[in-house]
Amino acid sequence: MQEGKATNTKNVILIPALDPERGPLVDLVSKLLSYDFLSVLLVDDGSSTEKKSVFKECKALGCDVISYDVNRGKGYALRRGFSEVLSKEDVYGEADVITADSDGQHTVEDILKVREEMAAHKGAFVLGVRDFSSESAKENVPPKSLKGNRFTSKLFKYMYGREMVDTQTGLRGIPHDLLSDAIKIKGDRYQYEMKALIRAVRSDIEIIETPIEVIYMDNNKGTHFRPIRDSLKIIGVIISQFLKYSLVSLSSSLVDIVAFTMLSAMLAHVIPVEHIIVSTYVARGISGAFNFLMNRRVVFGAGKTALLPSIIKYILIAVLIASLSALIVNGLFLILGWNKTVIKIIVDTLLFFVSYKLQQAFVFNRHPRQPRKQ
């Protein structure tokens, strides 16, 4: 750590790096060290021998450097940096952390903007976001990266009900109070940052987005992002909530069938005429309660929301979906004359997605719309 730095700024700049190009990293570090940050902390994520000199040069300039021999991935490097800040309280105190990339995508001016937002919004998770709809982005961003970022932003909005300008930005401001939670998030590569963003949204943490420059140097050739493998992992992380929702729905159907089978067998001799109707309603009530509780806690993570209002809204939506299913299936059958079972499968599949969105937005919504920094 550079001597003589003011420690009242409470900011550590954390830069994970794998085989970095000397120019962009040394230039960024040199500029950062001219400001009153508490420390610039580099994590050498298992870089090759020929690149070790870059880290030695940065350390000579005044950086703190963490090194290990085997590449573990960006997520691991970030957690390692967070752990370093937390474990050395005598050095870093209760410092907030600003993460930045090593490939020249983040300027000092943008890092300072994130620091200003952290100072203005204590405890908020600050994102330096790129506007991929701008003319500059269209000219400078590789087409695959541009389409990928747009796709993940739209998918994120559908899955979590929050519109995020840039879901994959590496320029982030993490308050000290969130670091302990950040090191518990799993994922060693690029999926880690998506998991951290999802965790922030689901935990009602205030998220501030501040615009930054869109910079892709040399067509982003310095990136270690694996387009197919890492993209699939990130998409898998985004849709994980919907996959849980689907699994819970399937489990609820099994609960319904098992409960109906057991109840009808027990009641057949007690109420021979009505036992099927009674068993159907009771089994549906049991499976509905199971579905509600699992969605509330496991799928949407809304265990702290008010129970009674959620139950009422859940029942209303269940009635709405059932009514829509009956009306649409009947209408399409009369109009098209198709097989009723085929029509019901198609309609209920579409309504399955509608139900997900309604439950997310109205039943288990814990995320009121937050103002976005313009």
C-alpha positions as CSV (number, residue, x, y, z in Angstrom):
1,M,0.0,0.0,0.0
2,Q,1.3,3.4,-0.9
3,E,2.6,5.4,2.0
4,G,1.2,8.8,2.9
5,K,-2.3,8.1,1.4
6,A,-5.2,9.6,3.3
7,T,-7.2,6.8,4.9
8,N,-10.4,8.8,5.4
9,T,-11.7,8.2,1.9
10,K,-12.5,4.5,2.8
11,N,-12.1,3.2,-0.8
12,V,-10.0,0.3,-2.0
13,I,-9.8,-0.1,-5.8
14,L,-9.8,-3.9,-6.5
15,I,-8.6,-5.0,-9.9
16,P,-8.5,-8.7,-10.8
17,A,-6.2,-9.5,-13.7
18,L,-5.1,-12.4,-15.8
19,D,-2.2,-12.0,-18.2
20,P,-2.8,-8.2,-18.5
21,E,-1.3,-6.0,-21.2
22,R,1.2,-3.8,-19.6
23,G,0.0,-0.5,-21.1
24,P,-3.6,-0.3,-20.0
25,L,-3.0,-1.7,-16.5
26,V,0.1,0.3,-15.7
27,D,-1.5,3.5,-17.1
28,L,-4.7,2.9,-15.0
29,V,-2.7,2.1,-11.8
30,S,-0.4,5.2,-12.2
31,K,-3.4,7.5,-12.5
32,L,-5.3,5.9,-9.6
33,L,-2.3,6.3,-7.3
34,S,-2.3,10.0,-7.9
35,Y,-5.7,10.2,-6.1
36,D,-6.5,9.8,-2.4
37,F,-7.8,6.2,-2.5
38,L,-7.0,4.1,0.5
39,S,-5.3,1.5,-1.7
40,V,-5.1,0.0,-5.2
41,L,-5.3,-3.8,-4.7
42,L,-4.4,-6.0,-7.7
43,V,-5.2,-9.7,-7.7
44,D,-2.9,-11.7,-10.0
45,D,-5.3,-14.5,-11.0
46,G,-2.6,-17.1,-11.9
47,S,-1.0,-15.1,-14.7
48,S,1.8,-16.6,-16.8
49,T,5.4,-16.1,-15.9
50,E,6.1,-13.6,-18.6
51,K,3.3,-11.3,-17.3
52,K,4.6,-11.3,-13.7
53,S,6.7,-8.3,-14.5
54,V,3.6,-6.2,-15.0
55,F,2.5,-6.9,-11.4
56,K,6.0,-6.2,-10.1
57,E,6.0,-2.9,-11.8
58,C,2.6,-2.0,-10.4
59,K,3.7,-3.0,-6.9
60,A,6.8,-0.8,-7.3
61,L,4.4,2.1,-8.1
62,G,2.6,1.6,-4.8
63,C,-0.1,-1.1,-5.3
64,D,-0.9,-4.0,-3.0
65,V,-0.7,-7.2,-5.0
66,I,-2.1,-10.7,-4.2
67,S,-0.8,-13.6,-6.4
68,Y,-1.4,-17.3,-6.7
69,D,-0.1,-19.7,-9.3
70,V,-3.2,-21.3,-10.8
71,N,-5.9,-19.4,-12.7
72,R,-9.1,-19.6,-10.7
73,G,-11.4,-17.2,-12.6
74,K,-12.6,-13.6,-12.1
75,G,-15.2,-14.6,-9.5
76,Y,-12.6,-16.3,-7.3
77,A,-10.2,-13.3,-7.7
78,L,-12.9,-10.9,-6.6
79,R,-13.7,-12.9,-3.5
80,R,-10.0,-13.2,-2.7
81,G,-9.7,-9.5,-2.9
82,F,-12.8,-9.0,-0.7
83,S,-11.4,-11.4,1.8
84,E,-8.1,-9.6,1.9
85,V,-9.9,-6.3,2.8
86,L,-12.0,-8.0,5.5
87,S,-9.1,-10.0,7.0
88,K,-6.7,-7.0,7.3
89,E,-8.8,-4.5,9.3
90,D,-5.7,-2.9,10.7
91,V,-4.7,-2.0,7.1
92,Y,-8.0,-1.4,5.3
93,G,-10.3,-0.6,8.2
94,E,-14.0,-0.6,7.1
95,A,-13.1,0.4,3.5
96,D,-15.7,0.2,0.7
97,V,-14.5,-1.5,-2.4
98,I,-14.7,-0.4,-6.1
99,T,-14.0,-3.2,-8.6
100,A,-12.6,-2.3,-12.0
101,D,-11.3,-4.3,-15.0
102,S,-7.6,-4.4,-16.0
103,D,-8.1,-4.2,-19.8
104,G,-8.7,-0.4,-20.1
105,Q,-12.5,-0.5,-20.2
106,H,-12.8,1.7,-17.1
107,T,-11.3,5.1,-16.9
108,V,-10.2,6.9,-13.7
109,E,-12.9,9.5,-14.3
110,D,-15.6,6.8,-14.3
111,I,-14.1,5.2,-11.2
112,L,-14.3,8.6,-9.5
113,K,-18.0,8.9,-10.5
114,V,-18.7,5.6,-8.8
115,R,-16.9,6.8,-5.7
116,E,-19.0,10.0,-5.7
117,E,-22.2,7.9,-6.0
118,M,-21.1,5.7,-3.1
119,A,-20.5,8.8,-1.0
120,A,-23.9,10.2,-1.9
121,H,-25.8,7.0,-1.4
122,K,-24.4,5.3,1.7
123,G,-24.9,1.5,1.7
124,A,-26.0,1.4,-1.9
125,F,-24.6,-1.0,-4.5
126,V,-23.3,1.3,-7.3
127,L,-22.9,0.1,-10.9
128,G,-21.0,2.0,-13.6
129,V,-23.2,1.2,-16.6
130,R,-22.6,1.4,-20.3
131,D,-25.4,2.6,-22.6
132,F,-25.4,0.0,-25.3
133,S,-28.2,1.8,-27.3
134,S,-25.9,4.9,-27.9
135,E,-24.3,5.6,-31.3
136,S,-20.9,5.3,-29.6
137,A,-21.7,1.7,-28.5
138,K,-22.9,0.7,-31.9
139,E,-19.6,2.0,-33.4
140,N,-17.2,0.6,-30.7
141,V,-18.7,-2.5,-29.3
142,P,-18.2,-5.8,-31.1
143,P,-21.5,-7.0,-32.5
144,K,-21.5,-10.2,-30.4
145,S,-20.9,-8.3,-27.2
146,L,-23.6,-5.7,-28.1
147,K,-26.2,-8.4,-28.8
148,G,-25.2,-10.4,-25.8
149,N,-25.5,-7.5,-23.4
150,R,-28.9,-6.5,-24.8
151,F,-30.1,-10.0,-24.5
152,T,-29.0,-10.6,-20.9
153,S,-30.5,-7.2,-19.9
154,K,-33.9,-8.1,-21.4
155,L,-33.8,-11.6,-19.9
156,F,-32.8,-10.2,-16.5
157,K,-35.8,-7.8,-16.6
158,Y,-38.2,-10.7,-17.4
159,M,-36.8,-13.0,-14.7
160,Y,-36.4,-10.5,-11.9
161,G,-38.6,-7.6,-12.7
162,R,-35.8,-5.0,-12.7
163,E,-34.6,-3.2,-15.8
164,M,-30.8,-3.0,-15.6
165,V,-28.9,-1.0,-18.3
166,D,-25.8,-3.1,-18.0
167,T,-25.9,-6.4,-16.2
168,Q,-22.3,-7.4,-17.0
169,T,-20.4,-4.3,-15.9
170,G,-17.2,-4.9,-14.0
171,L,-17.1,-1.4,-12.5
172,R,-19.0,-1.7,-9.2
173,G,-19.0,-0.1,-5.9
174,I,-19.5,-2.5,-3.0
175,P,-20.1,-1.1,0.5
176,H,-18.0,-2.6,3.3
177,D,-21.1,-4.0,5.0
178,L,-21.8,-6.2,1.9
179,L,-18.4,-7.7,1.6
180,S,-19.0,-10.5,4.0
181,D,-22.0,-11.6,2.0
182,A,-20.1,-11.1,-1.3
183,I,-17.5,-13.7,-0.4
184,K,-20.2,-16.3,0.2
185,I,-21.6,-16.0,-3.3
186,K,-20.5,-19.1,-5.4
187,G,-19.1,-19.0,-8.9
188,D,-15.4,-18.7,-9.8
189,R,-15.7,-17.2,-13.3
190,Y,-17.9,-14.5,-14.9
191,Q,-21.1,-15.9,-13.6
192,Y,-20.1,-14.6,-10.1
193,E,-20.9,-11.0,-11.0
194,M,-24.4,-12.0,-12.3
195,K,-25.1,-13.9,-9.1
196,A,-24.0,-10.9,-7.1
197,L,-26.4,-8.6,-9.0
198,I,-29.3,-11.1,-8.5
199,R,-28.4,-11.3,-4.8
200,A,-28.6,-7.5,-4.6
201,V,-32.0,-7.4,-6.3
202,R,-33.5,-10.2,-4.2
203,S,-32.1,-8.7,-1.0
204,D,-33.7,-5.2,-1.5
205,I,-30.3,-3.5,-1.6
206,E,-30.5,-0.1,-3.1
207,I,-28.9,-0.2,-6.6
208,I,-27.6,3.0,-8.2
209,E,-26.6,3.1,-11.8
210,T,-24.3,5.8,-13.1
211,P,-23.4,6.1,-16.8
212,I,-19.8,5.5,-17.9
213,E,-17.9,5.5,-21.2
214,V,-18.3,2.6,-23.6
215,I,-14.7,1.4,-24.3
216,Y,-13.7,-1.7,-26.1
217,M,-10.0,-1.7,-26.9
218,D,-8.8,-3.6,-30.0
219,N,-12.1,-5.3,-30.5
220,N,-11.9,-6.5,-26.9
221,K,-9.1,-8.9,-27.7
222,G,-7.7,-8.7,-24.2
223,T,-10.7,-10.4,-22.7
224,H,-10.6,-13.9,-21.2
225,F,-14.3,-14.3,-21.6
226,R,-15.2,-17.5,-23.3
227,P,-18.1,-16.5,-25.6
228,I,-20.1,-19.8,-25.6
229,R,-19.2,-21.5,-22.4
230,D,-19.3,-18.4,-20.2
231,S,-22.4,-17.0,-21.9
232,L,-24.3,-20.2,-21.3
233,K,-23.2,-20.1,-17.6
234,I,-24.4,-16.5,-17.2
235,I,-27.8,-17.3,-18.9
236,G,-28.1,-20.4,-16.6
237,V,-27.6,-18.1,-13.6
238,I,-30.3,-15.6,-14.9
239,I,-32.9,-18.3,-15.5
240,S,-32.1,-20.2,-12.3
241,Q,-35.1,-18.6,-10.6
242,F,-37.5,-19.7,-13.4
243,L,-36.0,-23.2,-13.3
244,K,-36.8,-23.3,-9.6
245,Y,-40.3,-22.1,-10.3
246,S,-40.8,-24.8,-12.9
247,L,-39.4,-27.5,-10.5
248,V,-41.7,-26.3,-7.7
249,S,-44.7,-26.4,-10.1
250,L,-43.8,-30.0,-11.0
251,S,-43.4,-30.9,-7.4
252,S,-46.8,-29.3,-6.6
253,S,-48.4,-31.4,-9.3
254,L,-46.9,-34.6,-7.7
255,V,-48.1,-33.5,-4.3
256,D,-51.6,-32.9,-5.7
257,I,-51.7,-36.4,-7.3
258,V,-50.3,-38.2,-4.2
259,A,-52.7,-36.3,-1.9
260,F,-55.7,-37.0,-4.1
261,T,-54.8,-40.7,-4.4
262,M,-54.4,-41.1,-0.6
263,L,-57.5,-39.1,0.3
264,S,-59.8,-40.8,-2.2
265,A,-58.7,-44.2,-1.0
266,M,-59.4,-43.2,2.6
267,L,-62.8,-41.5,1.9
268,A,-64.2,-44.0,-0.6
269,H,-66.0,-46.0,2.1
270,V,-66.8,-43.0,4.3
271,I,-68.5,-40.8,1.6
272,P,-68.8,-43.0,-1.5
273,V,-70.6,-40.5,-3.6
274,E,-68.7,-37.3,-2.8
275,H,-65.2,-38.7,-2.1
276,I,-63.8,-37.7,-5.5
277,I,-65.0,-34.1,-5.3
278,V,-63.8,-33.7,-1.7
279,S,-60.5,-35.4,-2.4
280,T,-59.9,-33.1,-5.4
281,Y,-60.5,-29.9,-3.5
282,V,-58.5,-30.9,-0.4
283,A,-55.6,-32.2,-2.5
284,R,-55.6,-29.0,-4.5
285,G,-55.6,-27.0,-1.3
286,I,-52.6,-29.0,0.0
287,S,-50.7,-28.7,-3.2
288,G,-51.6,-25.0,-3.5
289,A,-50.2,-24.3,0.0
290,F,-47.1,-26.2,-0.8
291,N,-46.7,-24.3,-4.0
292,F,-47.2,-20.9,-2.3
293,L,-44.7,-21.6,0.5
294,M,-42.1,-22.9,-1.9
295,N,-42.5,-20.0,-4.3
296,R,-42.4,-17.5,-1.4
297,R,-39.2,-18.8,0.2
298,V,-37.3,-20.8,-2.4
299,V,-38.2,-19.3,-5.8
300,F,-38.7,-15.6,-5.1
301,G,-36.9,-15.3,-1.7
302,A,-39.8,-13.2,-0.3
303,G,-40.0,-14.9,3.1
304,K,-40.1,-11.6,5.0
305,T,-43.1,-10.2,3.1
306,A,-46.5,-9.8,4.8
307,L,-48.1,-13.3,4.7
308,L,-51.8,-12.5,4.5
309,P,-51.7,-10.0,1.6
310,S,-49.5,-12.5,-0.3
311,I,-51.9,-15.3,0.3
312,I,-54.9,-13.3,-0.9
313,K,-53.1,-12.1,-4.0
314,Y,-51.9,-15.6,-4.7
315,I,-55.4,-17.0,-4.5
316,L,-56.7,-14.3,-6.8
317,I,-54.1,-15.0,-9.4
318,A,-54.7,-18.7,-9.2
319,V,-58.4,-18.1,-9.8
320,L,-57.6,-15.7,-12.7
321,I,-55.3,-18.2,-14.4
322,A,-57.8,-21.0,-14.1
323,S,-60.6,-18.8,-15.5
324,L,-58.4,-17.7,-18.4
325,S,-57.5,-21.2,-19.1
326,A,-61.1,-22.3,-19.3
327,L,-62.3,-19.4,-21.4
328,I,-59.4,-19.5,-23.9
329,V,-59.5,-23.3,-24.3
330,N,-63.2,-23.2,-24.8
331,G,-63.0,-20.3,-27.3
332,L,-60.2,-21.8,-29.3
333,F,-62.0,-25.2,-29.4
334,L,-65.2,-23.5,-30.8
335,I,-63.2,-21.4,-33.3
336,L,-60.5,-23.9,-34.5
337,G,-62.1,-27.3,-33.7
338,W,-58.7,-28.7,-32.6
339,N,-58.2,-31.5,-30.1
340,K,-59.2,-30.1,-26.7
341,T,-56.2,-31.7,-24.9
342,V,-53.8,-30.2,-27.4
343,I,-55.3,-26.7,-27.0
344,K,-55.2,-27.0,-23.2
345,I,-51.5,-28.0,-23.3
346,I,-50.6,-25.0,-25.5
347,V,-52.7,-22.5,-23.5
348,D,-51.6,-23.7,-20.1
349,T,-48.0,-23.6,-21.2
350,L,-48.3,-19.9,-22.1
351,L,-50.3,-19.1,-19.0
352,F,-47.5,-20.8,-17.0
353,F,-45.2,-17.9,-18.0
354,V,-47.9,-15.4,-17.3
355,S,-48.4,-16.8,-13.9
356,Y,-44.7,-16.5,-13.2
357,K,-44.7,-12.8,-14.1
358,L,-47.9,-12.1,-12.1
359,Q,-46.5,-13.9,-9.0
360,Q,-43.2,-12.1,-9.4
361,A,-44.7,-8.6,-9.9
362,F,-47.7,-8.7,-7.5
363,V,-47.6,-11.6,-5.0
364,F,-43.9,-11.8,-4.1
365,N,-42.7,-8.4,-5.2
366,R,-40.1,-7.0,-2.7
367,H,-38.4,-4.6,-5.1
368,P,-40.1,-1.2,-5.5
369,R,-38.9,0.7,-8.5
370,Q,-35.8,2.7,-7.5
371,P,-34.7,5.9,-9.1
372,R,-32.0,5.6,-11.7
373,K,-29.0,7.9,-11.9
374,Q,-29.1,9.8,-15.2
